[in-house]
Amino acid sequence: MKARYSKDFMARPEHIDELGHVNNAVWLTWVQDIAVEHWNIVASPEHVTRYIWVVTRHEIDYRGNVGEGETVSAETFIPDAPHGAQFDRCVEFRNSAGKRIVAARSTWAMLDRETGRLVRIPPEVAAPFIA
């Protein structure tokens, strides 16, 4: 199984703000996009069907940015074992030179799809995502 997952994102015209670079809200969208894609690719089909995730917290550090047409490489990983119904997920974005320009740490909570209630993350759900 794959503990880390990578994906490239390109800054399109609609991603650019009045400062000429990717808007902060777009970075958050990319954080969510890579997290959801990682879950859907790595988790078992039974777990994807049974559980859904919600974000309870985001922390983002901006150390650079990119402009229209530039591509960033994103990598996501789970740094620690889950705590009850939650775990933290990190996403690091690197520019074409390989410099980390944005780093996010988000706390995600797992819900049972049917009931909408928080569920303690079982070891078999967490295992494929723990390095």
N, CA, C and O of each residue as an XYZ file, in Angstrom:
524
protein
N       0.837     -1.198      0.000
C       0.000      0.000      0.000
C       0.876      1.253      0.000
O       2.075      1.193      0.271
N       0.267      2.354     -0.301
C       0.984      3.603     -0.505
C       0.750      4.562      0.659
O      -0.348      5.097      0.813
N       1.789      4.783      1.487
C       1.645      5.690      2.623
C       1.707      7.152      2.193
O       1.085      8.006      2.825
N       2.444      7.449      1.135
C       2.541      8.812      0.607
C       1.912      8.842     -0.779
O       1.895      7.844     -1.499
N       1.403      9.997     -1.126
C       0.748     10.129     -2.427
C       1.122     11.481     -3.013
O       1.140     12.487     -2.303
N       1.419     11.506     -4.301
C       1.842     12.736     -4.976
C       0.935     13.049     -6.156
O       0.335     12.162     -6.763
N       0.855     14.337     -6.459
C       0.047     14.806     -7.587
C       0.543     16.203     -7.960
O       0.968     16.970     -7.096
N       0.488     16.521     -9.237
C       0.850     17.862     -9.702
C      -0.408     18.697     -9.924
O      -1.452     18.186    -10.331
N      -0.281     19.988     -9.647
C      -1.355     20.948     -9.890
C      -0.793     22.093    -10.721
O       0.320     22.558    -10.474
N      -1.561     22.546    -11.704
C      -1.148     23.687    -12.508
C      -2.032     24.886    -12.183
O      -3.252     24.774    -12.073
N      -1.385     26.027    -12.034
C      -2.109     27.270    -11.752
C      -2.751     27.783    -13.046
O      -2.067     28.218    -13.972
N      -4.066     27.718    -13.076
C      -4.831     28.200    -14.233
C      -5.272     29.651    -13.980
O      -5.182     30.134    -12.852
N      -5.740     30.337    -15.006
C      -6.127     31.750    -14.850
C      -7.122     31.977    -13.702
O      -7.011     32.966    -12.977
N      -8.078     31.082    -13.536
C      -9.081     31.267    -12.470
C      -8.519     31.065    -11.062
O      -9.201     31.378    -10.086
N      -7.302     30.554    -10.934
C      -6.663     30.349     -9.629
C      -5.908     31.593     -9.148
O      -5.504     31.665     -7.988
N      -5.723     32.556    -10.029
C      -4.847     33.691     -9.751
C      -5.637     34.849     -9.153
O      -6.719     35.198     -9.625
N      -5.062     35.439     -8.093
C      -5.720     36.576     -7.439
C      -5.121     37.894     -7.930
O      -4.298     37.910     -8.846
N      -5.540     38.989     -7.314
C      -5.095     40.308     -7.766
C      -3.608     40.563     -7.514
O      -3.053     41.537     -8.024
N      -2.963     39.700     -6.734
C      -1.522     39.825     -6.514
C      -0.711     39.078     -7.580
O       0.517     39.151     -7.605
N      -1.423     38.354     -8.462
C      -0.745     37.670     -9.551
C      -0.263     36.269     -9.238
O       0.537     35.694     -9.977
N      -0.757     35.724     -8.136
C      -0.377     34.350     -7.813
C      -1.559     33.560     -7.298
O      -2.654     34.102     -7.148
N      -1.347     32.284     -7.027
C      -2.436     31.395     -6.605
C      -3.075     31.917     -5.323
O      -2.385     32.204     -4.345
N      -4.386     32.036     -5.339
C      -5.167     32.509     -4.200
C      -5.132     31.487     -3.064
O      -5.060     30.283     -3.310
N      -5.184     31.966     -1.829
C      -5.149     31.085     -0.650
C      -6.262     30.044     -0.659
O      -6.045     28.901     -0.255
N      -7.445     30.428     -1.113
C      -8.569     29.476     -1.145
C      -8.290     28.325     -2.118
O      -8.759     27.207     -1.907
N      -7.538     28.594     -3.165
C      -7.183     27.543     -4.130
C      -6.244     26.533     -3.478
O      -6.391     25.329     -3.686
N      -5.274     27.015     -2.686
C      -4.384     26.089     -1.987
C      -5.201     25.135     -1.114
O      -4.916     23.939     -1.067
N      -6.213     25.660     -0.424
C      -7.065     24.798      0.408
C      -7.833     23.786     -0.431
O      -7.993     22.633     -0.032
N      -8.304     24.217     -1.586
C      -8.992     23.285     -2.489
C      -8.043     22.168     -2.906
O      -8.429     20.999     -2.933
N      -6.810     22.524     -3.229
C      -5.832     21.513     -3.631
C      -5.510     20.569     -2.471
O      -5.320     19.372     -2.688
N      -5.446     21.088     -1.251
C      -5.224     20.238     -0.069
C      -6.345     19.197      0.024
O      -6.085     18.011      0.229
N      -7.563     19.643     -0.126
C      -8.693     18.721     -0.056
C      -8.695     17.751     -1.236
O      -8.949     16.560     -1.054
N      -8.416     18.242     -2.434
C      -8.425     17.383     -3.615
C      -7.436     16.229     -3.492
O      -7.787     15.086     -3.785
N      -6.213     16.509     -3.067
C      -5.212     15.447     -2.976
C      -5.550     14.476     -1.834
O      -5.313     13.274     -1.952
N      -6.099     14.993     -0.740
C      -6.478     14.123      0.382
C      -7.586     13.155     -0.022
O      -7.504     11.960      0.260
N      -8.608     13.665     -0.673
C      -9.736     12.824     -1.090
C      -9.275     11.799     -2.124
O      -9.663     10.632     -2.066
N      -8.450     12.239     -3.063
C      -7.952     11.312     -4.082
C      -7.103     10.212     -3.452
O      -7.218      9.045     -3.829
N      -6.254     10.576     -2.497
C      -5.420      9.595     -1.786
C      -6.299      8.560     -1.077
O      -6.040      7.360     -1.164
N      -7.331      9.023     -0.380
C      -8.264      8.126      0.308
C      -8.923      7.172     -0.690
O      -8.954      5.960     -0.474
N      -9.445      7.724     -1.773
C     -10.172      6.901     -2.751
C      -9.285      5.878     -3.453
O      -9.759      4.804     -3.823
N      -8.014      6.193     -3.640
C      -7.098      5.275     -4.317
C      -6.571      4.194     -3.370
O      -6.453      3.033     -3.764
N      -6.255      4.560     -2.135
C      -5.571      3.630     -1.227
C      -6.526      2.824     -0.344
O      -6.277      1.644     -0.096
N      -7.599      3.428      0.127
C      -8.523      2.732      1.035
C      -9.234      1.592      0.305
O      -9.419      1.635     -0.911
N      -9.623      0.588      1.059
C     -10.376     -0.511      0.456
C     -11.743      0.008      0.012
O     -12.270      0.948      0.606
N     -12.318     -0.592     -1.018
C     -13.647     -0.148     -1.481
C     -14.701     -0.202     -0.370
O     -15.594      0.644     -0.324
N     -14.601     -1.180      0.515
C     -15.562     -1.279      1.624
C     -15.457     -0.077      2.557
O     -16.468      0.435      3.037
N     -14.211      0.376      2.813
C     -14.018      1.525      3.696
C     -14.489      2.808      3.024
O     -15.081      3.665      3.680
N     -14.234      2.951      1.733
C     -14.688      4.142      1.003
C     -16.217      4.219      1.028
O     -16.789      5.302      1.157
N     -16.863      3.076      0.905
C     -18.323      3.032      0.927
C     -18.885      3.324      2.311
O     -19.934      3.956      2.441
N     -18.189      2.865      3.340
C     -18.719      2.958      4.712
C     -18.427      4.283      5.408
O     -19.234      4.753      6.210
N     -17.272      4.893      5.105
C     -16.828      6.072      5.854
C     -16.667      7.290      4.949
O     -16.475      7.178      3.738
N     -16.753      8.454      5.585
C     -16.498      9.727      4.910
C     -15.725     10.611      5.893
O     -15.807     10.431      7.108
N     -14.983     11.556      5.349
C     -14.123     12.407      6.172
C     -14.575     13.861      6.128
O     -15.095     14.335      5.118
N     -14.365     14.564      7.248
C     -14.594     16.009      7.307
C     -13.368     16.658      7.943
O     -12.727     16.078      8.819
N     -13.059     17.846      7.497
C     -11.940     18.595      8.074
C     -12.429     19.344      9.301
O     -13.494     19.961      9.276
N     -11.652     19.291     10.370
C     -11.978     20.056     11.576
C     -10.989     21.194     11.811
O     -11.243     22.084     12.623
N      -9.853     21.166     11.094
C      -8.848     22.219     11.283
C      -7.851     22.206     10.122
O      -7.464     21.147      9.628
N      -7.441     23.415      9.694
C      -6.355     23.579      8.718
C      -5.315     24.536      9.302
O      -5.664     25.539      9.924
N      -4.052     24.219      9.099
C      -2.940     25.142      9.365
C      -2.124     25.191      8.088
O      -1.759     24.146      7.550
N      -1.831     26.386      7.592
C      -1.073     26.500      6.352
C       0.050     27.520      6.535
O      -0.156     28.619      7.048
N       1.232     27.120      6.102
C       2.386     28.015      6.082
C       2.715     28.328      4.633
O       2.918     27.425      3.821
N       2.766     29.625      4.314
C       3.094     30.082      2.966
C       4.519     30.616      2.973
O       4.837     31.544      3.716
N       5.365     30.035      2.153
C       6.758     30.473      2.053
C       7.119     30.877      0.620
O       8.268     31.196      0.317
N       6.122     30.855     -0.235
C       6.319     31.211     -1.631
C       5.001     31.050     -2.358
O       3.971     30.764     -1.747
N       5.040     31.236     -3.668
C       3.821     31.100     -4.445
C       4.188     30.833     -5.890
O       5.364     30.843     -6.254
N       3.194     30.599     -6.698
C       3.405     30.388     -8.130
C       2.391     31.224     -8.901
O       1.334     31.589     -8.387
N       2.742     31.514    -10.137
C       1.875     32.295    -10.998
C       1.191     31.426    -12.036
O       1.396     30.213    -12.091
N       0.384     32.063    -12.850
C      -0.375     31.377    -13.891
C       0.546     30.554    -14.794
O       1.594     31.023    -15.238
N       0.119     29.304    -15.052
C       0.862     28.412    -15.924
C       1.933     27.601    -15.237
O       2.452     26.645    -15.812
N       2.273     27.967    -14.017
C       3.290     27.212    -13.277
C       2.654     25.988    -12.623
O       1.462     25.972    -12.315
N       3.485     24.965    -12.421
C       3.022     23.722    -11.814
C       3.704     23.529    -10.472
O       4.879     23.854    -10.303
N       2.951     22.994     -9.523
C       3.517     22.598     -8.238
C       3.319     21.097     -8.075
O       2.349     20.521     -8.569
N       4.252     20.485     -7.376
C       4.152     19.070     -7.045
C       3.707     18.984     -5.588
O       4.342     19.554     -4.701
N       2.616     18.271     -5.352
C       2.090     18.119     -3.993
C       2.327     16.693     -3.518
O       2.217     15.743     -4.293
N       2.651     16.554     -2.251
C       2.782     15.236     -1.639
C       2.020     15.256     -0.320
O       2.157     16.184      0.477
N       1.216     14.218     -0.103
C       0.458     14.124      1.138
C       0.844     12.865      1.893
O       1.204     11.847      1.303
N       0.760     12.961      3.214
C       1.078     11.827      4.070
C       0.446     12.032      5.443
O       0.099     13.148      5.830
N       0.308     10.929      6.162
C      -0.231     10.947      7.522
C       0.966     10.791      8.455
O       1.589      9.729      8.464
N       1.310     11.815      9.241
C       2.542     11.755     10.026
C       2.466     10.890     11.288
O       3.490     10.397     11.759
N       1.277     10.704     11.831
C       1.137     10.004     13.108
C      -0.082      9.095     13.087
O      -0.961      9.227     12.235
N      -0.119      8.181     14.031
C      -1.275      7.301     14.176
C      -2.515      8.126     14.526
O      -2.398      9.220     15.078
N      -3.699      7.605     14.206
C      -4.926      8.342     14.532
C      -5.151      8.452     16.037
O      -4.622      7.672     16.830
N      -5.952      9.445     16.396
C      -6.375      9.656     17.786
C      -7.895      9.599     17.798
O      -8.558     10.569     17.428
N      -8.446      8.478     18.219
C      -9.895      8.332     18.223
C     -10.439      8.364     16.810
O     -10.115      7.505     15.991
N     -11.271      9.362     16.526
C     -11.884      9.494     15.211
C     -11.094     10.428     14.295
O     -11.530     10.706     13.177
N      -9.932     10.918     14.756
C      -9.202     11.927     13.989
C      -7.770     11.510     13.682
O      -7.150     10.736     14.412
N      -7.268     12.051     12.575
C      -5.839     12.009     12.320
C      -5.461     13.279     11.580
O      -6.298     13.941     10.966
N      -4.176     13.601     11.657
C      -3.661     14.742     10.915
C      -3.111     14.264      9.579
O      -2.560     13.168      9.473
N      -3.266     15.091      8.578
C      -2.731     14.825      7.239
C      -1.905     16.040      6.847
O      -2.346     17.179      7.004
N      -0.702     15.790      6.337
C       0.153     16.865      5.852
C       0.163     16.869      4.331
O       0.081     15.822      3.688
N       0.265     18.068      3.772
C       0.435     18.236      2.332
C       1.534     19.273      2.151
O       1.487     20.363      2.722
N       2.526     18.910      1.340
C       3.612     19.828      1.023
C       3.605     20.094     -0.476
O       3.505     19.170     -1.283
N       3.712     21.358     -0.833
C       3.740     21.770     -2.228
C       5.139     22.294     -2.547
O       5.685     23.117     -1.813
N       5.709     21.809     -3.648
C       7.041     22.236     -4.080
C       6.965     22.843     -5.480
O       6.223     22.376     -6.344
N       7.757     23.899     -5.676
C       7.796     24.534     -6.997
C       8.684     23.728     -7.942
O       9.191     22.672     -7.565
N       8.872     24.213     -9.158
C       9.644     23.466    -10.162
C      11.107     23.290     -9.767
O      11.774     22.387    -10.271
N      11.614     24.133     -8.877
C      12.989     24.008     -8.396
C      13.094     23.026     -7.226
O      14.192     22.755     -6.740
N      11.951     22.492     -6.772
C      11.950     21.553     -5.648
C      11.861     22.203     -4.284
O      11.930     21.513     -3.267
N      11.708     23.527     -4.241
C      11.604     24.245     -2.966
C      10.185     24.127     -2.417
O       9.206     24.343     -3.132
N      10.095     23.779     -1.128
C       8.778     23.720     -0.481
C       8.267     25.143     -0.301
O       8.888     25.961      0.377
N       7.119     25.423     -0.924
C       6.591     26.792     -0.869
C       5.325     26.899     -0.029
O       5.021     27.974      0.488
N       4.582     25.803      0.117
C       3.381     25.799      0.948
C       3.329     24.466      1.677
O       3.553     23.410      1.086
N       3.029     24.530      2.977
C       2.883     23.312      3.773
C       1.597     23.425      4.583
O       1.348     24.434      5.243
N       0.791     22.378      4.521
C      -0.481     22.365      5.248
C      -0.533     21.154      6.162
O      -0.024     20.081      5.838
N      -1.156     21.351      7.301
C      -1.452     20.254      8.226
C      -2.919     20.398      8.577
O      -3.343     21.409      9.137
N      -3.689     19.376      8.243
C      -5.133     19.410      8.465
C      -5.534     18.262      9.372
O      -4.963     17.173      9.304
N      -6.513     18.512     10.215
C      -7.080     17.454     11.045
C      -8.379     17.017     10.397
O      -9.260     17.830     10.119
N      -8.483     15.716     10.162
C      -9.655     15.111      9.532
C     -10.325     14.195     10.532
O      -9.650     13.513     11.303
N     -11.651     14.174     10.525
C     -12.434     13.289     11.396
C     -13.228     12.333     10.517
O     -13.774     12.724      9.485
N     -13.284     11.081     10.940
C     -13.986     10.053     10.171
C     -15.415      9.901     10.680
O     -15.668      9.816     11.881
N     -16.343      9.870      9.719
C     -17.757      9.690     10.036
C     -18.264      8.410      9.388
O     -17.798      8.004      8.323
N     -19.224      7.788     10.051
C     -19.957      6.697      9.424
C     -20.924      7.343      8.427
O     -21.717      8.206      8.801
N     -20.857      6.927      7.165
C     -21.706      7.547      6.135
C     -23.189      7.423      6.444
O     -23.960      8.357      6.222
N     -23.578      6.279      6.952
C     -25.004      6.010      7.179
C     -25.569      6.830      8.327
O     -26.664      7.383      8.215
N     -24.830      6.915      9.435
C     -25.350      7.601     10.621
C     -24.904      9.057     10.718
O     -25.549      9.865     11.385
N     -23.790      9.392     10.046
C     -23.244     10.740     10.160
C     -22.513     10.980     11.463
O     -22.153     12.115     11.774
N     -22.288      9.917     12.236
C     -21.617     10.040     13.541
C     -20.122      9.776     13.430
O     -19.663      9.020     12.574
N     -19.371     10.430     14.332
C     -17.941     10.164     14.421
C     -17.698      8.693     14.738
O     -18.454      8.075     15.487
N     -16.635      8.140     14.159
C     -16.274      6.743     14.371
C     -14.784      6.674     14.687
O     -13.974      7.294     13.998
N     -14.422      5.932     15.711
C     -13.015      5.694     16.017
C     -12.379      4.992     14.815
O     -12.944      4.036     14.283
N     -11.226      5.457     14.396
C     -10.578      4.910     13.199
C      -9.992      3.537     13.520
O      -9.065      3.434     14.323
N     -10.526      2.482     12.899
C     -10.006      1.140     13.141
C      -8.586      0.989     12.581
O      -8.245      1.639     11.593
N      -7.762      0.147     13.194
C      -6.378     -0.041     12.714
C      -6.316     -0.446     11.241
O      -5.401     -0.029     10.530
N      -7.263     -1.244     10.773
C      -7.225     -1.691      9.379
C      -7.532     -0.560      8.388
O      -7.153     -0.632      7.219
N      -8.218      0.479      8.864
C      -8.483      1.649      8.017
C      -7.221      2.534      7.973
O      -6.870      3.065      6.919
N      -6.558      2.684      9.100
C      -5.384      3.554      9.181
C      -4.134      2.919      8.563
O      -3.301      3.630      8.000
N      -3.992      1.614      8.657
C      -2.732      0.938      8.293
C      -2.174      1.314      6.926
O      -0.975      1.580      6.837
N      -2.958      1.351      5.864
C      -2.367      1.662      4.544
C      -1.830      3.087      4.424
O      -1.090      3.393      3.489
N      -2.198      3.961      5.365
C      -1.808      5.360      5.275
C      -0.668      5.746      6.220
O      -0.143      6.857      6.151
N      -0.298      4.830      7.091
C       0.748      5.112      8.068
C       2.100      4.671      7.500
O       2.276      3.522      7.095
N       3.038      5.602      7.483
C       4.377      5.308      6.920
C       5.107      4.283      7.773
O       6.239      3.913      7.460
